[in-house]
Amino acid sequence: MGFEQTLNELQAELATCIQSDNKESIPWSWLATTVSMILSDHSSGVSRPVVLAELEYAWHRYSSSEEQDSAVQRTLGGFFHRNNTAPGLAALFELRIAALEQLAHTSIWMWRLSGSDSAPKGMKPPRHSSTKQMSAFVHQRFYPMIESAEFEGFFSDKRVLYLTGLRGTASEEVLKLLPTTAAVFVLEVERDARLLGEFFGAEVVDGQPVLTKDPAFDAGQVWGVVDTVIQSGEEPTLSHCAMVEINVHPLGGGQPRLMAVEFRGADASLANAFHRGDYLGLVCAVTENSDTLSYGPQTLAFVLPSTAKVPEALATGLRSPRVWLSQVLPDTSQLTLLVRVVAVSANMPADGEPFRRALRVCDGTATRDATVWGTLALRVAGLRAGQTVLMRKFNAHEEQGTVMLNGSLDIGSGIDNVSSFPSVPHSAALRPIETLDGIREPASSYARVSVTRVEPLQNELRDARDFAAATKLVHALCGRRVTRNADGFVCEKCAQPVADTKSAFALAVDLDDGTAVVHARVAAHVAATMLATTPEHFLKLPSKAQQLAALKKPLGQAFVVCLTAFTLPDSTKDTLLRIDAVCSAADVGSLEETS
């Protein structure tokens, strides 16, 4: 795949730009998704320096939001600096509980806090001020934890927690921190195995938490894997709201459900305690609606960091290196896959959903089937055999011993048709040129060719104004051809009557590059580009002679094309060719010269 080669090269070049010794430090799935977005935004082409510049900018944004180093303070030193103002209320602290004690003759609890020994990736642990300790009043929200048998020993052995909204006392000779309700407690797999089981129904198997049972009691618990963190701003205003999106895996396996957890007002900075791939646990969460929870007045929040070696089968998010189809395991979520389309099924409505399609894909290591739902299934109808596509945020499950993929807009899935990107033919530095005599294997390749013949495909149902038999009637929603029966038009892929049709070009061409002459079908949108007209304007030409003359426009012209080689399902015929993207050869080069 040409796109695959380009990604590998860009990964190495970006690693050089960010001064990393290891290109694998750049998640492949992040790179593929970002490059796809850049190519989509630059439909008329983009030079390699521009791609690298945009990648570097996007990387710095991603890495800062992923590691969130600047958002977390790991010492209490700011409260001891006489000449500096104390940290703001929105500051998030990662601290350790050095001791928990009750004030004599009172019911007031205090904990002695110190800086955390941890450090973000690529940075040294904090020194000096990390050893400074401060006493802090414990908010009454956490008294039941302290006094409960279920949490016996929980606050010993330097328990790590995240706190925000910290303020020092103004009148005490010895500075103390006032109580805050905003806290997230950090869990450890082995140390907290009993709590994981009783509170969340997660059994520790091979050192990892796996949901195997219902919790010992019902207190509005939620246990999920962090997908996306929408960070809070600088000021904890009452109207501010930060959000953590999590994938909640149902007990016993199956399709995970994407839910949002909101942290509002003074609690908003707590969202920065979570990273993609972490486990998030809530007790006494407030249910806002079927898809949204919030951190409420009685909520307890826990995080099991991804650094605790969360298993690939349960973790979500961006992965490095690339995941191949043969490596996909059941109950894996948020997969990014670069694959080739083998076949697209007709519409299969089910469960009240009018659009559902099966998509068969391969990548050289395995072939897998994906079920695509809703609006995304409608878009998938436009895919053709042989095309290279990027599948984003797909989930996997096991069905009758076979690993299956699932995708829908509801879980954030998307499919980018790489073969149809108009920017790649324009961009000489982003794709190699191959010769026609070497294109045999099913794949998408790029070639510089001349058109020697244009052939209308005359066996299509078409508009009565088409005298040259160069168009076909297609379903306006999915772009697939329609047939006619006694009741009207029927879409071949949607498998249902359709009211809205439109015309699309139906052409094939002969191509020559000096090494071979090949015959290729032409994708409808590509034909419009090569003819420099639309089907609507073509059909307005009043005679067959004028329409045939319009079809001759590409003859003798040089183009750079994305040529997809494919075979039809269950077919023993030779490999077929189709042009999926095109640009005039005259438009290639000027972009590189001016960038």
N, C-alpha and C positions, 0 to 999 in steps of 0.2 A: 504494500500500500504506500503510495507517495506521501500521503498525509502522515503515516506512521514514521517514515524516515524524517520528514520535516520536524515532527515533534521531538524525536531523539536528538536532532541537531540543535534545535532551539533550547532543549533542556541543558545541554552542555554549554551552549553560549551564554545562557542566562546565569548558570553557575559561575562562569567567569566574571560576568558583570557584577554579581553580588559578592564576589570574592569568596566563593565557597569551594572547598577542595573536593566536595562530593556532590555530583549532580543529583544523586538519589535523595539529597536533603530537600529537593523541590518535588513535592507530591505530583506524580504523573497525572492523576485525575484533575488536580487544580490546573496544571499546565494545559491539558487537553481542552478543558472547559473554557479557559481564558483565551487560548488561541482561537478556538471556535467562535467565541464572542467577538474577538477583534476582526476576524475575517468576515463575519456577518455585518459588522459595522462599516467595513470598507468595501462595498460592493464593486467599486470600479478599480480595485487593486490597491496594494499596499507594499511598500518596500520592506526589506528585511530589517534595516536600522529602525524603521518606525515600529515594526512589530516588537523588536527587542526593547525599545524605549517604553512602549506601553506595557510590556510584560514586566519590566523592572519596576515601573510605577505601581502596577497592580500587585507585584510581589511584596513591596514594602507595606502596602496597605493590608494585604492578607496576613503577612507575618506579624505585623504589629497587633492586628485584631486577634490572631490565633493564639499568640503567646501572651499578649496583653501585659507585657512587662511593665509598661509605663503606668498601667492602671492599678498595679498592686504594690503596696509598700510592705516590706518585710522586716522593718525595724520600727521601734518606737522613738527613734532618735529625734524626730521632729518636735516631740513634746518637751525635749530637754534643751533645745537651742534657745538661749535667752534673746538673741538678736533677730530671730526669725519668728514669724507668725506660726501658730500651730497648724497642722494639716487641716484642710477643709473638711466639712461634714461629708462630702461626697467621696473622700478618699477611702479606698478599700485596703484593709490590712490583712496580711497572712501572718498569724501569730501562734504561739504555743502557750498552753496552760501549764505554768510551772508548779502551781499549787492551787488548791481549792480549800477555803476555810470559812468558817462561820464566826462572825463577830461575837465575842463573849456576851452572854446574857441577852442576846437578841436573836431574831429570826432572819437576820440579814446575812446574805452570802456574798463573799468576795472571791474573785480569782486573781492570782498573780500571773501577769502576762509577760512574755518575753518575745523577742524577735524570732522569726522562723529561720531554721538552718538551711532551708531550700533556696534554690536560685533558678531563674529561668534558663532555658537552653542558651549555651554560649556565653554565660556570665558566671563570674565567681560568686561564691556565697558571701553574704554581707559579713563584715567584721566589726569589731569594736562596739558600735551602738546596738548590734544584734543581741548582746548579752545584757543590755540594760533591761530592768524589769519595772513594771508598774502595777499597782493594785487597782482593780476595777470592780465597781459594784455590778453584781449580776442582776439582770432584769428579772422581775418576777415571772415572766413568761417561761423561764428556764428552771424555775424552782421544782416543778413536778419531775423534771428529768433528774435533778440532783437527789431528790428524796425518793425516787422510784427504784424498786428492786430490779426492774428490767435494765436500768442504766448503771447498776452497781459496777464501779471501777471504770466507767466510761471516761471520767475526767482525770484519770491518773496517767502516768507515763507520758507526759508531754503531748497531750492531745492537741492536734492542729485544728484551727478554726479560722474562718474569715469573718471580719467584723467591719461594719461601716457606721457612720454617724457618731464617731468617737469624739468626746469633748472632755477636757480636763476641768477639775474643780477650780474655782477662782479664789476661794477664801482659805483653803487648807494650806498649812505650812508644807506638808508633804503632798505633792501632787498626786491625785487619784483621778481615775477615769469614771465618768458618770455612766449609768446603765444605758444600754442600747438594745433595741428589739431586733436589730438586723444582724443575723448570724447564720453562717453555714458551717456545719461540722464535717470535718474530713474523716472518712471511713478508711479502714484498712481491711483487706480481705481476710487474713488469718485472725487478726486481733478481734474483729467484729463479726465473726461467723455466726455466733448465736443471735446477735441483734439483727443481722441480715435475714436470718430464717424466721424469727418471731415477728418482726415488724413488716417485712416485705415478701416473705415466702421464697427467698432466694437461698438455695442450698449451695454451699461451696463444694464444687466438683473440680478436682485437679487444680486446686488453688484459685478457682474462678467462681463468681456467683452466677448461678443459673436458676431461673424461675422454675420451681418444681411443685409448688403447693400454694394454697391460700395462706395469708398471714394468720397468726394466732388470734388476732382480734381485728375488728373493723374500725379504723380511725381515719378514714379518708386517705389511705396510703396510695401513693403513686410511685412507680419505679420505671424509669425509662433511660434511654441513651441519648445524650445531647447531640442534636444535629446542627442547629444554627444558634448563634448568640448575637442578638441585636443589642449592641452596647448602649449604656446610658451616657448621658451628656455630662457636662461639668457640674451643673448645679442641681441639687435634689429638690426641685420644685414639686409642689403638690400635684401638679398636672402631669409630671413626667412619668413615663412608663418604659421600662426596659423589658425585654422578652427573651426567653430561652425556649426554643422549639425542641421537643424531645420525641423520640420514637418509642412508644409503649408496646412492648411485645406481649401478646396475650399468653395466658398460661397454657402450656402444652404446645406452643408453637403456632405458626400461622402468620398471616399478614400483619405486620406492625402498624400501629395507628399513630399518626402525627398529631401531637397536641402542643399547645402553647402554654407556657408558664409565665405569668406577668409579675414583675416586681415594680411596685409603684412608689412614687414620692421619695421619701427618705430611704426606702429599701432598694431603690433602683440600681445602685452600684453593686448589689449582690450578684447581679447577672454576670459581672466580670469574674466571678469566682469559678465559672464553668467554662469548659473548653469542649470543642468538638470531640466526641468519642467518650467523654466522661459519663459515668452513671449518675443520675440525679434521683434522689429520693425525697419524698415529701410526706409528712404526717399532718393530718388536720388541714389539708389544702382546701381552699375555697373554690367551689365550682362556679364559674361565671356562665358557661354554657357547655354544650356537648364537646367542644373542641378547645376550651380555654379554662385554665386554672389560675389561681393567683395566690401569692404569698400573703396570707391574712393575719389577723391579730393573734391567733393561736398556732400558726403553722410552724413546724420544725422542718428545717431543710438540711439535707445531707448530700455530700458529693463523694464518689469514689473515683479518684482521678484516673485518667487513661494511662498514666504512668504506672498504674498497678497492673499493667499487662492485660488489658481487656481483650478477650479472645476475638479473633477476626470474625468469627461467626456471629458475634453479637454487636460488635462495634459498628459505628456508623462513621460517615464522613470521608475525608479525602485521604487517599492511600498512596504510598510510594513503596515499591515500584508499581508498574502497571499490573492490574488484575486481568488474567486471561479466563476465558470461559471454562476451561478445564479446571481452574482453581476455585470456581464459585461453589460455595457450600450452602446448604439450607440455612434459613434464618439469617442470611447476610443482607444488610440493608444499605441503601445509598451508594449503590455501585455505579461506577463510570466505566463503560466498555466501548472499545473501538472494534466494530464488527462489520461484516459484509452481509447484506440481505440475501437470503436464500429464497424466501417466498412470503407473501402476505395473503392471509385468508380473506374470504368474504366476511361480511358483518355477521356477528353471532350475538344478537341481543340476549341479555340474561339479567336476572335479578333486578328488574325494573330499569336497567340501564340500556338505552336504545342503541348505543354504539359499543361494541366489543370486538376486537380482532386478535387473531393469533399472528405472531411475527416470528418466523424462523430465521435465525442468524448463525453465523459461524465466524471463527477468527483464525483458523488453521490449527487450533488445538482441540476444538470440540464444536459441536453444533447444539444449540439450545433453542427451546421455544419460549416465547414471551407472550403473556396476555396483556393487552393494552386496552384501557378503559376510557369511556367518555370522549371528551373533545380531543384528547390525544389520539384515540383510536381513529377519529375522523381524519386527523392529519396523517396518520400512518398509511391511510389508503393511497396516498400519493407516492409512496415508496415503490421502487421497482427492483427486480432481482439484480444482484450484482453490485448495487450501490454501497458505498462505504458510509456508515452512519456512526455517530457518537451518541450512545445511550447514556443519559445522565440521570442519576438518582433512581435507579431501578432496585427493587428488592427481590430476594430469592426465597423460595420455599421448596419443600419436597412433596411430590405428588406421585403416589404409587411407585416409589423408589427412584423417581427421576427429578432432577433439579430443574425447576421452572422459574422464569423471571416474571415480574409483575411491574406495571408502570401506569401511572395516571397523574393528572395535574394535581389531584388531591394530596399526593405525597411528594409533590415537587418534581416529578419526572419530566424529562424532555428528550427529544430526539432531533439531532442536527444532521441534516443530509449533506455530508461533506462533499460528495460527488457533484452536487448541484451548486456549490458555492461559486458565484460568478467572479469573486475576487481572485481565486487561485489561478485561472488561466491568464489573467492580467499580470500576475506577479511572478516574474521570471525567477526570482531568488527563492521562491517558496515551493517550487516543484521542478523535478527533472523532466526533460523531454525524452521520450522514447520513440523508436522507429516502429512503423506499422508492421514490419516483418517480424518483430519480436513480441507483439501483443497476442498472447494465446491463452494464458491462464485467466480464470475469472478474477477480475480486479478492476480498479479504476486507474487508468494511466493517462498521461498527458502527451499529446503529439501536435506537431506543427504540420498542417496538411493544406491541400488545395481541393476544392470541390470540383469534381469533373462531371457529375450528373445529379439531377434532382428528380426523384420519383414519387409521385402521389400514391398513397395507399388507397386503392379505389374500392375496397370492400367494406367500407365503413358507412354507418348510418350518418347522414349529413344533412345540412341545411339545403333547401331547394335552390338557393342562389349559388351554390357551389358547382359551377359548370366543369371545373377541372378535377373534381374528386380529391381535393387536397386537404379537406378538413373532416372532422368527425364531431358528433354531438356527445358532450360529456355532462356528467352530473356537476352542477354549479358548486356543490359543497365539497366534494372530494376529488373532482377532476378525472374520474374514471368514466370509461365509455358507457353509453346506455344502449339498451335494446328496446324494441317496441313490441307490445302485445295488444290484445284486444282492449285492455283497460288504459293503455297509455305507455309512458316510458318507465323502464326499470333499470336501476343501476346495477352493473355486474358485480360490484364489490359490496355495496350497501345492502344488496339483496332485498330491495323494497322499492315501491313505486316512488317516482320523483316528479315534482312539479316544475322545478327550476333546472333548465339545461342551458348550456352555452356551447359555442363552437370553439374547437381547438385544432391546430394544425396536425395532420397525420401524414408525415413525409419520411422518406428514406433517401440517403445520398450515397454516392461513391466518393471515396477519399483517396488521395494519392500524395505520398511524401517522397517519392523517388526510390523507396525500397520495396513498396508493395502498393497495390490498389485493393481497398477493402470496401465492403458494403455495410452500411450502418443505419439503423433507425435513428430518428431525431426526436428527442423529447419535445413536447409541444411548446414550452416556453423558449427552448433553444431555437426552434424553427422560426419563431417570431423575431428573434434577434438576427438570425442569418438572413431573413427576408426583409428585415427593416420595416416591418409592418405588423399590424395586429389582424387576427382573424376577422374582426368586424370591418376593418377597412378593406381587407381582401374581398370579402363577400359583397361589398358595395361596387366592386368593379363590374361594369354592365355586361361584359361578354367573356366567353371562354378564351378568346385570343388574348385579351388583356390579362386575365388571370394566369394563363400559361406564361406570358411574358414576365409577370411578377415573379413566377417561380424560377426564372432563369437568373435572377439577380445575383445569387451566390456563386454562379459558375465562374471558374477561374480565380476566385478570390482566395486569399490565404487566411487561415484561421488557426488559432490555438484551441484545441478541444480537450475536454475531459471525456475519454473514451472508455466506457464500461463494458467489459467482456463478461458474458453471463450465459448460463444454460437454463432453459425452462425446466421447472420441476417435473420429474418423472419423464424427462425427454432424453432420447438417445441421439438427438441431432447434434451437429457441430456447434461450437461456441458461437454465440451471436454477439453483435456489437451495438451499442447505443451511445449517442452523444448526449451527455447530461449537463454540460456547461460549455460555454464558448466565448471567445472574444476575437475581434479582428487582430490578425498578426501585426498590423500597423500600430496598434495601441500598446503593444508590449515593448518595453525598452525605454520609452520616454519617461515612464514613471521612475525607473531605476536611475536614469540620468539626472532627474531633477530632485531626487531625494537626498 
